[in-house]
Amino acid sequence: MSDGDSCSCSYSYFDGDEADAEQIKELWLTIDTEFDPVLSGVNIIMAKHEDELVGVLHFALHELLIDGRPVVGARLYGDVIKQKYDEAGVMEHLIDEAVKCAGEKGAELIFCTPANEEYFYDRGFDDIYENVELDFDISVLEDDSTVPSDLSGEEGYYHVRLRDMSDEELEALAAKVNEELGAKYTAFVKRDRAYLESVRDKHISRNGGVMAVYESGMREDEEETERLAAVFTYDILGDTLYVERYESFDANVRYSLDSIVKLTESVLCSRCVINMPSLELNDDVYNLLGIWARVNDGKLVMAKSLNSSISVEELKKKSFFDEM
């Protein structure tokens, strides 16, 4: 590839070379204060100008369920380009290489939440849905009674950290999440124990974790029941608790949102930011917490089909391809 003016780059896989690994780490730290463990897989496409690493793009393969059919999907992430090469066409070529390599590995669909959507529009990607960001300060609660003092009390809601779950409990949770997601969406990333463990470990490394919110109660026959109400991930940065992923399976959204507020209070944070699909946002959400929340634009989720039987237009209706 040559842009005609600036450089000629070569493109290849990262194969574990220590010198390349060091350059990848150095490049990553130009956009983030911490180095994400992005070297755990081999699906890293590198762009080099002579021996200089100028850009990288990662992709991970996941099993998707689309209308109940197992599908191999690829998630693009971790795109970094050295600033002086921004206009050299490097990102476009990295995307093309990643799409080609993912297709060769059996991917039928590629999805991402890019920082710069224009690169991806130009490569045949289209919008699936948009996340929104609820941003609020819990110190301005209108009514102290809004947040239950004990989620395991009268309401029958309680939460469990995934770090406290056994392997068998994680297996059961993954199966239940798949069941609940399948009832809400026509397409989503399938969960299994390894997936939950990966998400859990990632957020623990960021001073956070993953929570499952349950509701327990009694049926008319006086048999005790338990139902999964929500799952969410969180990270703590300063005085803010960030919920990167929020999956609600409860018609009464209030209690799963309240559980996030209770967690924010318990870790001594004064601000909470919750990311959720805009299709989940309705008039009730604004008032459920009894607080004034800012609703900001969130990340745009995009996809490209590599199989004629998968329609991106259909995916726009009810899909959920979240970030790790």
KEKOLDO-413148 format. One record per residue (C-alpha): residue number from 1; residue in three letters; x negated, y, z negated. Coordinates in pm, 1 decimal, padded with zeros to 6 digits. Each point is the difference from the previous one (the first is absolute). Layout:
resi: NUM resn: ALA c1: X c2: Y c3: Z
...
END
This chain:
resi: 1 resn: MET c1: 00000.0 c2: 00000.0 c3: 00000.0
resi: 2 resn: SER c1: -00116.3 c2: 00348.2 c3: 00077.4
resi: 3 resn: ASP c1: 00185.8 c2: 00323.6 c3: -00057.5
resi: 4 resn: GLY c1: -00208.0 c2: 00160.6 c3: 00270.5
resi: 5 resn: ASP c1: -00160.2 c2: 00250.1 c3: -00237.2
resi: 6 resn: SER c1: -00081.1 c2: -00125.5 c3: -00345.8
resi: 7 resn: CYS c1: -00080.7 c2: -00366.8 c3: -00034.0
resi: 8 resn: SER c1: 00020.4 c2: -00353.3 c3: 00123.4
resi: 9 resn: CYS c1: 00119.7 c2: -00246.4 c3: -00262.9
resi: 10 resn: SER c1: -00000.8 c2: -00376.7 c3: -00033.7
resi: 11 resn: TYR c1: 00274.8 c2: -00191.3 c3: -00184.8
resi: 12 resn: SER c1: -00040.6 c2: -00318.2 c3: -00198.4
resi: 13 resn: TYR c1: 00117.8 c2: -00196.9 c3: -00304.6
resi: 14 resn: PHE c1: -00161.4 c2: 00044.0 c3: -00338.4
resi: 15 resn: ASP c1: -00170.6 c2: -00335.8 c3: -00062.5
resi: 16 resn: GLY c1: -00127.6 c2: 00051.3 c3: -00354.6
resi: 17 resn: ASP c1: -00324.0 c2: 00175.4 c3: 00093.2
resi: 18 resn: GLU c1: -00129.2 c2: 00181.9 c3: -00309.1
resi: 19 resn: ALA c1: -00115.1 c2: 00308.0 c3: 00190.8
resi: 20 resn: ASP c1: 00343.7 c2: 00032.2 c3: 00162.5
resi: 21 resn: ALA c1: 00168.0 c2: -00052.3 c3: -00338.5
resi: 22 resn: GLU c1: -00198.5 c2: 00286.7 c3: -00148.3
resi: 23 resn: GLN c1: 00094.3 c2: 00228.1 c3: 00289.9
resi: 24 resn: ILE c1: 00367.6 c2: -00096.2 c3: -00034.1
resi: 25 resn: LYS c1: -00010.7 c2: 00085.8 c3: -00370.4
resi: 26 resn: GLU c1: -00172.4 c2: 00331.7 c3: 00068.6
resi: 27 resn: LEU c1: 00257.8 c2: 00086.4 c3: 00268.2
resi: 28 resn: TRP c1: 00292.4 c2: -00093.2 c3: -00225.7
resi: 29 resn: LEU c1: -00125.4 c2: 00225.8 c3: -00279.4
resi: 30 resn: THR c1: 00030.4 c2: 00299.9 c3: 00232.3
resi: 31 resn: ILE c1: 00381.1 c2: -00025.5 c3: -00030.4
resi: 32 resn: ASP c1: 00045.1 c2: -00157.7 c3: -00343.3
resi: 33 resn: THR c1: -00168.8 c2: 00037.5 c3: -00336.1
resi: 34 resn: GLU c1: 00001.9 c2: -00375.9 c3: -00054.1
resi: 35 resn: PHE c1: -00105.1 c2: -00278.3 c3: 00231.8
resi: 36 resn: ASP c1: 00292.4 c2: -00223.7 c3: 00081.2
resi: 37 resn: PRO c1: -00102.9 c2: -00370.0 c3: 00017.0
resi: 38 resn: VAL c1: 00043.9 c2: -00000.7 c3: 00377.2
resi: 39 resn: LEU c1: -00278.3 c2: -00248.8 c3: 00067.6
resi: 40 resn: SER c1: 00192.4 c2: -00301.3 c3: -00128.6
resi: 41 resn: GLY c1: 00113.4 c2: -00101.4 c3: 00348.5
resi: 42 resn: VAL c1: -00158.9 c2: -00021.2 c3: 00343.7
resi: 43 resn: ASN c1: 00268.9 c2: 00199.7 c3: 00178.9
resi: 44 resn: ILE c1: -00195.9 c2: 00324.4 c3: 00014.5
resi: 45 resn: ILE c1: -00055.7 c2: 00162.5 c3: 00338.0
resi: 46 resn: MET c1: -00309.4 c2: 00222.6 c3: 00010.1
resi: 47 resn: ALA c1: -00091.5 c2: 00278.3 c3: 00241.4
resi: 48 resn: LYS c1: -00369.8 c2: 00072.0 c3: 00030.5
resi: 49 resn: HIS c1: -00199.6 c2: 00263.1 c3: 00184.5
resi: 50 resn: GLU c1: -00336.6 c2: -00171.3 c3: 00039.4
resi: 51 resn: ASP c1: -00066.3 c2: -00120.7 c3: -00360.2
resi: 52 resn: GLU c1: 00223.1 c2: 00258.2 c3: -00167.1
resi: 53 resn: LEU c1: 00340.7 c2: -00110.4 c3: -00127.1
resi: 54 resn: VAL c1: 00244.0 c2: 00271.2 c3: 00109.4
resi: 55 resn: GLY c1: 00338.1 c2: -00160.3 c3: -00074.3
resi: 56 resn: VAL c1: 00183.1 c2: -00304.8 c3: -00133.7
resi: 57 resn: LEU c1: 00352.1 c2: -00140.9 c3: 00010.9
resi: 58 resn: HIS c1: 00120.4 c2: -00301.4 c3: -00200.9
resi: 59 resn: PHE c1: 00283.6 c2: -00240.4 c3: 00052.8
resi: 60 resn: ALA c1: 00146.4 c2: -00273.4 c3: -00218.5
resi: 61 resn: LEU c1: 00225.8 c2: -00282.2 c3: 00114.2
resi: 62 resn: HIS c1: 00324.6 c2: -00063.1 c3: -00190.7
resi: 63 resn: GLU c1: 00289.9 c2: -00237.6 c3: 00041.3
resi: 64 resn: LEU c1: 00313.8 c2: 00195.7 c3: 00083.8
resi: 65 resn: LEU c1: 00360.4 c2: -00110.6 c3: 00000.4
resi: 66 resn: ILE c1: 00205.9 c2: 00149.3 c3: 00282.4
resi: 67 resn: ASP c1: 00362.6 c2: -00112.6 c3: 00001.4
resi: 68 resn: GLY c1: -00117.4 c2: -00297.2 c3: -00204.2
resi: 69 resn: ARG c1: -00267.7 c2: -00102.4 c3: 00253.5
resi: 70 resn: PRO c1: -00364.7 c2: -00021.4 c3: -00116.3
resi: 71 resn: VAL c1: -00214.9 c2: 00239.9 c3: 00202.3
resi: 72 resn: VAL c1: -00369.7 c2: 00084.3 c3: -00024.9
resi: 73 resn: GLY c1: -00042.5 c2: 00374.3 c3: -00045.5
resi: 74 resn: ALA c1: -00307.6 c2: 00221.7 c3: -00025.5
resi: 75 resn: ARG c1: -00023.2 c2: 00304.7 c3: -00223.6
resi: 76 resn: LEU c1: -00246.5 c2: 00268.1 c3: 00111.7
resi: 77 resn: TYR c1: -00162.1 c2: 00206.8 c3: -00274.1
resi: 78 resn: GLY c1: -00326.6 c2: 00152.8 c3: -00118.5
resi: 79 resn: ASP c1: -00062.8 c2: 00216.8 c3: 00305.2
resi: 80 resn: VAL c1: -00294.8 c2: 00236.7 c3: -00043.5
resi: 81 resn: ILE c1: -00183.8 c2: 00203.2 c3: 00265.1
resi: 82 resn: LYS c1: -00299.5 c2: 00224.1 c3: -00055.8
resi: 83 resn: GLN c1: 00116.8 c2: 00357.3 c3: 00042.7
resi: 84 resn: LYS c1: -00237.0 c2: 00085.0 c3: 00282.2
resi: 85 resn: TYR c1: 00150.2 c2: -00284.4 c3: 00207.2
resi: 86 resn: ASP c1: 00364.7 c2: 00098.3 c3: -00051.8
resi: 87 resn: GLU c1: 00042.7 c2: 00114.0 c3: 00357.6
resi: 88 resn: ALA c1: -00211.0 c2: -00272.4 c3: 00162.4
resi: 89 resn: GLY c1: 00279.6 c2: -00253.5 c3: 00053.6
resi: 90 resn: VAL c1: -00137.8 c2: -00238.1 c3: -00262.4
resi: 91 resn: MET c1: 00326.4 c2: -00055.2 c3: -00188.5
resi: 92 resn: GLU c1: 00191.0 c2: -00080.2 c3: 00319.5
resi: 93 resn: HIS c1: -00252.4 c2: -00269.8 c3: 00087.7
resi: 94 resn: LEU c1: -00000.4 c2: -00139.2 c3: -00354.0
resi: 95 resn: ILE c1: 00379.7 c2: -00035.9 c3: 00014.4
resi: 96 resn: ASP c1: -00020.1 c2: -00173.3 c3: 00337.7
resi: 97 resn: GLU c1: -00266.7 c2: -00238.3 c3: -00129.0
resi: 98 resn: ALA c1: 00197.9 c2: -00076.4 c3: -00316.4
resi: 99 resn: VAL c1: 00320.0 c2: -00064.7 c3: 00198.2
resi: 100 resn: LYS c1: -00189.2 c2: -00231.9 c3: 00234.3
resi: 101 resn: CYS c1: -00171.1 c2: -00190.1 c3: -00282.7
resi: 102 resn: ALA c1: 00320.0 c2: -00031.7 c3: -00204.9
resi: 103 resn: GLY c1: 00181.6 c2: -00133.8 c3: 00304.9
resi: 104 resn: GLU c1: -00273.3 c2: -00256.9 c3: 00054.7
resi: 105 resn: LYS c1: 00050.3 c2: -00111.6 c3: -00360.6
resi: 106 resn: GLY c1: 00370.5 c2: -00058.9 c3: 00065.4
resi: 107 resn: ALA c1: 00159.2 c2: 00326.7 c3: -00114.8
resi: 108 resn: GLU c1: 00338.1 c2: 00069.7 c3: 00162.3
resi: 109 resn: LEU c1: 00050.3 c2: 00336.9 c3: -00169.5
resi: 110 resn: ILE c1: -00238.1 c2: 00269.9 c3: -00124.9
resi: 111 resn: PHE c1: 00102.6 c2: 00261.1 c3: -00257.7
resi: 112 resn: CYS c1: -00168.9 c2: 00282.3 c3: -00189.5
resi: 113 resn: THR c1: 00048.4 c2: 00319.8 c3: -00199.4
resi: 114 resn: PRO c1: -00249.4 c2: 00226.3 c3: 00177.2
resi: 115 resn: ALA c1: -00130.6 c2: 00334.3 c3: -00120.2
resi: 116 resn: ASN c1: 00010.2 c2: 00129.3 c3: 00359.4
resi: 117 resn: GLU c1: 00299.9 c2: -00133.2 c3: 00189.3
resi: 118 resn: GLU c1: -00098.2 c2: 00150.4 c3: 00336.3
resi: 119 resn: TYR c1: -00279.1 c2: -00254.1 c3: 00051.8
resi: 120 resn: PHE c1: 00254.3 c2: -00279.3 c3: -00036.1
resi: 121 resn: TYR c1: 00278.3 c2: 00153.1 c3: 00208.9
resi: 122 resn: ASP c1: -00250.3 c2: 00018.7 c3: 00283.8
resi: 123 resn: ARG c1: -00079.0 c2: -00372.6 c3: -00042.9
resi: 124 resn: GLY c1: 00364.0 c2: -00116.7 c3: 00026.5
resi: 125 resn: PHE c1: 00103.1 c2: 00003.4 c3: -00367.0
resi: 126 resn: ASP c1: 00341.9 c2: 00125.3 c3: -00107.5
resi: 127 resn: ASP c1: 00160.5 c2: 00105.9 c3: -00329.3
resi: 128 resn: ILE c1: 00176.0 c2: -00266.3 c3: -00207.7
resi: 129 resn: TYR c1: 00092.0 c2: 00207.8 c3: -00303.1
resi: 130 resn: GLU c1: -00128.0 c2: 00272.0 c3: -00229.1
resi: 131 resn: ASN c1: -00072.0 c2: -00003.5 c3: -00369.7
resi: 132 resn: VAL c1: 00097.1 c2: 00292.4 c3: -00221.2
resi: 133 resn: GLU c1: -00171.1 c2: 00115.6 c3: -00316.3
resi: 134 resn: LEU c1: 00190.8 c2: 00077.0 c3: -00318.7
resi: 135 resn: ASP c1: -00215.5 c2: 00230.2 c3: -00208.9
resi: 136 resn: PHE c1: 00112.4 c2: 00106.1 c3: -00345.6
resi: 137 resn: ASP c1: -00120.2 c2: 00116.2 c3: -00336.3
resi: 138 resn: ILE c1: 00145.9 c2: -00211.4 c3: -00278.0
resi: 139 resn: SER c1: -00048.0 c2: 00284.8 c3: -00247.7
resi: 140 resn: VAL c1: 00305.1 c2: 00169.2 c3: 00154.4
resi: 141 resn: LEU c1: 00247.4 c2: -00278.9 c3: -00070.6
resi: 142 resn: GLU c1: 00340.2 c2: 00162.4 c3: -00030.3
resi: 143 resn: ASP c1: 00116.7 c2: -00245.9 c3: -00262.7
resi: 144 resn: ASP c1: -00214.4 c2: -00217.0 c3: -00225.5
resi: 145 resn: SER c1: 00267.8 c2: -00269.0 c3: 00013.0
resi: 146 resn: THR c1: -00051.8 c2: -00031.7 c3: 00375.8
resi: 147 resn: VAL c1: -00288.1 c2: -00237.8 c3: -00055.5
resi: 148 resn: PRO c1: 00086.4 c2: -00301.3 c3: -00217.7
resi: 149 resn: SER c1: -00224.2 c2: -00016.7 c3: -00305.8
resi: 150 resn: ASP c1: -00027.0 c2: -00375.3 c3: 00046.5
resi: 151 resn: LEU c1: 00047.6 c2: -00163.7 c3: 00339.2
resi: 152 resn: SER c1: 00043.8 c2: -00338.4 c3: -00166.0
resi: 153 resn: GLY c1: 00285.5 c2: 00132.8 c3: -00211.4
resi: 154 resn: GLU c1: 00366.5 c2: 00059.2 c3: 00070.8
resi: 155 resn: GLU c1: -00038.8 c2: 00034.6 c3: 00377.8
resi: 156 resn: GLY c1: -00167.0 c2: -00341.3 c3: 00024.7
resi: 157 resn: TYR c1: -00286.9 c2: 00121.7 c3: 00217.6
resi: 158 resn: TYR c1: -00364.8 c2: -00074.4 c3: -00068.8
resi: 159 resn: HIS c1: -00323.4 c2: -00008.1 c3: 00196.4
resi: 160 resn: VAL c1: -00288.5 c2: -00246.6 c3: 00023.3
resi: 161 resn: ARG c1: -00354.1 c2: 00070.2 c3: 00118.2
resi: 162 resn: LEU c1: -00120.4 c2: -00235.6 c3: 00271.3
resi: 163 resn: ARG c1: -00333.9 c2: -00026.5 c3: -00181.0
resi: 164 resn: ASP c1: 00188.4 c2: -00182.5 c3: -00280.2
resi: 165 resn: MET c1: 00160.6 c2: -00255.5 c3: 00233.2
resi: 166 resn: SER c1: -00122.1 c2: -00356.8 c3: 00045.7
resi: 167 resn: ASP c1: -00063.4 c2: -00150.3 c3: 00343.9
resi: 168 resn: GLU c1: 00338.0 c2: -00175.3 c3: -00016.9
resi: 169 resn: GLU c1: 00176.5 c2: 00325.2 c3: -00091.8
resi: 170 resn: LEU c1: -00169.7 c2: 00182.4 c3: 00287.1
resi: 171 resn: GLU c1: 00111.5 c2: -00274.4 c3: 00240.7
resi: 172 resn: ALA c1: 00358.1 c2: 00035.8 c3: -00124.7
resi: 173 resn: LEU c1: -00014.6 c2: 00378.9 c3: 00022.8
resi: 174 resn: ALA c1: -00128.4 c2: -00011.6 c3: 00359.1
resi: 175 resn: ALA c1: 00285.3 c2: -00231.1 c3: 00099.9
resi: 176 resn: LYS c1: 00254.0 c2: 00227.5 c3: -00165.7
resi: 177 resn: VAL c1: -00141.2 c2: 00314.4 c3: 00161.2
resi: 178 resn: ASN c1: 00021.3 c2: -00168.6 c3: 00341.9
resi: 179 resn: GLU c1: 00360.6 c2: -00093.2 c3: -00069.8
resi: 180 resn: GLU c1: 00089.3 c2: 00354.6 c3: -00105.1
resi: 181 resn: LEU c1: -00187.9 c2: 00162.7 c3: 00288.4
resi: 182 resn: GLY c1: 00172.2 c2: -00238.3 c3: 00241.7
resi: 183 resn: ALA c1: 00337.8 c2: 00117.6 c3: -00128.8
resi: 184 resn: LYS c1: -00089.7 c2: 00365.2 c3: 00065.3
resi: 185 resn: TYR c1: -00221.2 c2: -00000.4 c3: 00309.4
resi: 186 resn: THR c1: -00025.2 c2: -00178.6 c3: 00333.1
resi: 187 resn: ALA c1: -00381.0 c2: 00024.5 c3: 00001.8
resi: 188 resn: PHE c1: -00260.7 c2: 00013.1 c3: -00277.6
resi: 189 resn: VAL c1: -00338.0 c2: -00133.7 c3: -00112.3
resi: 190 resn: LYS c1: 00046.8 c2: -00338.7 c3: -00165.8
resi: 191 resn: ARG c1: -00119.8 c2: -00025.8 c3: -00358.5
resi: 192 resn: ASP c1: -00187.4 c2: -00291.1 c3: -00150.1
resi: 193 resn: ARG c1: -00209.1 c2: -00038.5 c3: -00314.6
resi: 194 resn: ALA c1: -00322.8 c2: 00101.1 c3: 00175.2
resi: 195 resn: TYR c1: 00166.1 c2: 00316.1 c3: 00133.5
resi: 196 resn: LEU c1: 00126.1 c2: 00099.4 c3: -00345.1
resi: 197 resn: GLU c1: -00337.4 c2: -00075.7 c3: -00156.3
resi: 198 resn: SER c1: -00176.1 c2: 00214.1 c3: 00260.8
resi: 199 resn: VAL c1: 00236.8 c2: 00293.1 c3: -00058.1
resi: 200 resn: ARG c1: -00025.8 c2: -00041.3 c3: -00378.6
resi: 201 resn: ASP c1: -00381.9 c2: -00008.6 c3: -00000.1
resi: 202 resn: LYS c1: -00022.8 c2: 00301.1 c3: 00232.1
resi: 203 resn: HIS c1: 00210.1 c2: 00214.6 c3: -00230.7
resi: 204 resn: ILE c1: -00164.8 c2: -00122.7 c3: -00318.9
resi: 205 resn: SER c1: -00329.3 c2: 00120.9 c3: 00148.1
resi: 206 resn: ARG c1: 00163.3 c2: 00343.3 c3: 00033.7
resi: 207 resn: ASN c1: 00106.6 c2: 00019.9 c3: -00363.9
resi: 208 resn: GLY c1: 00348.1 c2: -00119.8 c3: 00089.0
resi: 209 resn: GLY c1: 00188.9 c2: -00319.3 c3: 00065.8
resi: 210 resn: VAL c1: 00321.8 c2: -00158.4 c3: 00124.0
resi: 211 resn: MET c1: 00329.1 c2: -00020.7 c3: -00189.7
resi: 212 resn: ALA c1: 00303.9 c2: -00222.9 c3: 00046.5
resi: 213 resn: VAL c1: 00324.8 c2: 00139.9 c3: -00143.6
resi: 214 resn: TYR c1: 00260.7 c2: -00252.9 c3: -00112.0
resi: 215 resn: GLU c1: 00357.3 c2: 00020.3 c3: -00121.4
resi: 216 resn: SER c1: 00128.8 c2: -00259.0 c3: -00245.0
resi: 217 resn: GLY c1: 00361.9 c2: -00046.3 c3: -00101.5
resi: 218 resn: MET c1: 00278.7 c2: -00243.8 c3: -00072.6
resi: 219 resn: ARG c1: 00242.3 c2: -00150.3 c3: 00250.0
resi: 220 resn: GLU c1: 00365.4 c2: -00057.4 c3: -00084.5
resi: 221 resn: ASP c1: -00084.4 c2: -00359.7 c3: -00089.2
resi: 222 resn: GLU c1: -00246.8 c2: 00143.6 c3: -00256.3
resi: 223 resn: GLU c1: -00298.6 c2: -00134.3 c3: 00191.3
resi: 224 resn: GLU c1: -00297.2 c2: 00235.7 c3: -00006.1
resi: 225 resn: THR c1: -00117.9 c2: 00122.2 c3: 00340.4
resi: 226 resn: GLU c1: -00304.5 c2: 00187.6 c3: 00122.6
resi: 227 resn: ARG c1: -00024.9 c2: 00201.3 c3: 00320.1
resi: 228 resn: LEU c1: -00291.5 c2: 00173.2 c3: 00172.4
resi: 229 resn: ALA c1: 00089.3 c2: 00369.2 c3: 00025.3
resi: 230 resn: ALA c1: -00318.2 c2: 00152.0 c3: 00146.2
resi: 231 resn: VAL c1: -00373.6 c2: -00033.1 c3: 00056.3
resi: 232 resn: PHE c1: -00238.8 c2: 00294.5 c3: 00011.5
resi: 233 resn: THR c1: -00373.3 c2: 00068.2 c3: 00008.0
resi: 234 resn: TYR c1: -00163.5 c2: 00289.7 c3: -00178.8
resi: 235 resn: ASP c1: -00331.9 c2: 00179.5 c3: -00039.0
resi: 236 resn: ILE c1: -00094.4 c2: 00258.1 c3: -00262.8
resi: 237 resn: LEU c1: -00200.1 c2: 00305.9 c3: 00106.7
resi: 238 resn: GLY c1: -00045.7 c2: 00264.6 c3: -00266.5
resi: 239 resn: ASP c1: 00340.2 c2: 00086.0 c3: -00145.1
resi: 240 resn: THR c1: 00191.9 c2: -00141.8 c3: 00297.3
resi: 241 resn: LEU c1: 00144.9 c2: -00347.3 c3: 00050.2
resi: 242 resn: TYR c1: 00022.1 c2: -00085.2 c3: 00371.6
resi: 243 resn: VAL c1: 00243.2 c2: -00266.9 c3: 00116.0
resi: 244 resn: GLU c1: -00137.2 c2: -00102.1 c3: 00338.3
resi: 245 resn: ARG c1: 00257.8 c2: -00268.2 c3: 00069.3
resi: 246 resn: TYR c1: 00353.4 c2: -00017.7 c3: -00133.4
resi: 247 resn: GLU c1: 00235.8 c2: -00287.7 c3: 00082.0
resi: 248 resn: SER c1: 00346.5 c2: 00021.4 c3: -00158.9
resi: 249 resn: PHE c1: 00240.1 c2: -00294.8 c3: 00013.3
resi: 250 resn: ASP c1: 00255.0 c2: 00147.6 c3: -00240.8
resi: 251 resn: ALA c1: 00314.4 c2: 00187.4 c3: 00099.1
resi: 252 resn: ASN c1: -00043.9 c2: 00196.8 c3: -00321.4
resi: 253 resn: VAL c1: -00326.1 c2: 00168.0 c3: 00097.0
resi: 254 resn: ARG c1: -00004.1 c2: 00206.7 c3: -00317.5
resi: 255 resn: TYR c1: -00150.0 c2: -00266.6 c3: -00220.9
resi: 256 resn: SER c1: -00289.4 c2: -00092.4 c3: 00225.5
resi: 257 resn: LEU c1: -00082.9 c2: 00369.2 c3: 00039.9
resi: 258 resn: ASP c1: 00037.2 c2: 00048.6 c3: -00374.9
resi: 259 resn: SER c1: -00253.2 c2: -00278.0 c3: -00053.4
resi: 260 resn: ILE c1: -00252.0 c2: 00203.0 c3: 00201.0
resi: 261 resn: VAL c1: 00070.8 c2: 00307.5 c3: -00212.0
resi: 262 resn: LYS c1: -00042.3 c2: -00204.9 c3: -00318.7
resi: 263 resn: LEU c1: -00333.0 c2: -00131.4 c3: 00128.0
resi: 264 resn: THR c1: -00108.3 c2: 00356.2 c3: 00085.2
resi: 265 resn: GLU c1: 00076.8 c2: 00103.5 c3: -00357.6
resi: 266 resn: SER c1: -00170.5 c2: -00301.8 c3: -00154.4
resi: 267 resn: VAL c1: -00330.6 c2: 00066.4 c3: 00178.9
resi: 268 resn: LEU c1: 00015.5 c2: 00369.1 c3: -00100.7
resi: 269 resn: CYS c1: 00047.3 c2: 00134.5 c3: 00351.3
resi: 270 resn: SER c1: 00211.0 c2: 00312.6 c3: 00052.5
resi: 271 resn: ARG c1: 00059.7 c2: -00034.5 c3: 00374.8
resi: 272 resn: CYS c1: 00126.3 c2: -00284.7 c3: 00214.0
resi: 273 resn: VAL c1: -00006.5 c2: -00045.6 c3: 00377.8
resi: 274 resn: ILE c1: 00207.2 c2: -00279.3 c3: 00156.3
resi: 275 resn: ASN c1: -00030.1 c2: -00102.7 c3: 00365.4
resi: 276 resn: MET c1: 00303.7 c2: -00173.4 c3: 00146.9
resi: 277 resn: PRO c1: 00150.8 c2: -00060.2 c3: 00346.3
resi: 278 resn: SER c1: 00217.1 c2: 00294.5 c3: 00106.4
resi: 279 resn: LEU c1: 00277.7 c2: -00245.9 c3: 00090.0
resi: 280 resn: GLU c1: 00024.5 c2: -00079.1 c3: -00374.2
resi: 281 resn: LEU c1: 00046.8 c2: 00367.1 c3: -00086.5
resi: 282 resn: ASN c1: 00356.8 c2: 00108.4 c3: -00064.1
resi: 283 resn: ASP c1: 00181.4 c2: 00274.1 c3: -00188.1
resi: 284 resn: ASP c1: 00010.2 c2: -00209.1 c3: -00317.0
resi: 285 resn: VAL c1: -00378.0 c2: -00030.0 c3: -00024.7
resi: 286 resn: TYR c1: -00040.3 c2: 00375.5 c3: -00047.8
resi: 287 resn: ASN c1: 00209.3 c2: -00004.8 c3: -00316.6
resi: 288 resn: LEU c1: -00054.3 c2: -00346.0 c3: -00144.6
resi: 289 resn: LEU c1: -00294.7 c2: 00107.1 c3: -00209.5
resi: 290 resn: GLY c1: 00160.8 c2: 00316.3 c3: -00133.7
resi: 291 resn: ILE c1: -00299.5 c2: 00199.5 c3: 00118.5
resi: 292 resn: TRP c1: -00079.3 c2: 00231.5 c3: 00284.6
resi: 293 resn: ALA c1: -00221.8 c2: -00179.8 c3: 00249.2
resi: 294 resn: ARG c1: -00180.8 c2: 00139.1 c3: 00299.3
resi: 295 resn: VAL c1: 00058.0 c2: -00210.8 c3: 00309.8
resi: 296 resn: ASN c1: -00301.6 c2: 00019.8 c3: 00230.8
resi: 297 resn: ASP c1: -00082.3 c2: -00156.5 c3: 00333.5
resi: 298 resn: GLY c1: -00178.7 c2: -00331.3 c3: -00039.0
resi: 299 resn: LYS c1: -00197.2 c2: -00232.4 c3: 00221.4
resi: 300 resn: LEU c1: 00127.6 c2: -00102.0 c3: 00340.9
resi: 301 resn: VAL c1: 00003.3 c2: -00373.8 c3: 00073.4
resi: 302 resn: MET c1: -00073.8 c2: -00088.1 c3: 00363.4
resi: 303 resn: ALA c1: -00006.9 c2: -00323.8 c3: 00196.7
resi: 304 resn: LYS c1: -00084.8 c2: -00147.7 c3: 00338.4
resi: 305 resn: SER c1: 00144.6 c2: -00324.5 c3: 00130.4
resi: 306 resn: LEU c1: -00227.6 c2: -00254.3 c3: 00169.1
resi: 307 resn: ASN c1: 00287.7 c2: -00238.1 c3: 00072.0
resi: 308 resn: SER c1: 00292.6 c2: 00084.5 c3: 00227.4
resi: 309 resn: SER c1: 00237.8 c2: -00178.0 c3: -00238.0
resi: 310 resn: ILE c1: -00073.4 c2: 00256.1 c3: -00273.6
resi: 311 resn: SER c1: 00169.1 c2: 00334.7 c3: 00054.0
resi: 312 resn: VAL c1: -00138.6 c2: 00302.5 c3: -00182.5
resi: 313 resn: GLU c1: 00338.2 c2: 00167.4 c3: 00052.0
resi: 314 resn: GLU c1: 00163.0 c2: -00281.3 c3: -00197.4
resi: 315 resn: LEU c1: -00264.9 c2: 00028.3 c3: -00271.3
resi: 316 resn: LYS c1: 00098.6 c2: 00363.1 c3: -00052.2
resi: 317 resn: LYS c1: 00335.9 c2: -00107.0 c3: -00139.9
resi: 318 resn: LYS c1: -00107.7 c2: -00192.2 c3: -00312.2
resi: 319 resn: SER c1: -00366.1 c2: -00085.3 c3: -00044.8
resi: 320 resn: PHE c1: -00244.7 c2: 00033.6 c3: -00288.5
resi: 321 resn: PHE c1: -00370.7 c2: -00019.6 c3: 00079.1
resi: 322 resn: ASP c1: -00167.5 c2: 00143.1 c3: -00307.6
resi: 323 resn: GLU c1: -00361.5 c2: 00075.7 c3: -00070.1
resi: 324 resn: MET c1: -00222.1 c2: -00217.3 c3: -00215.0
END
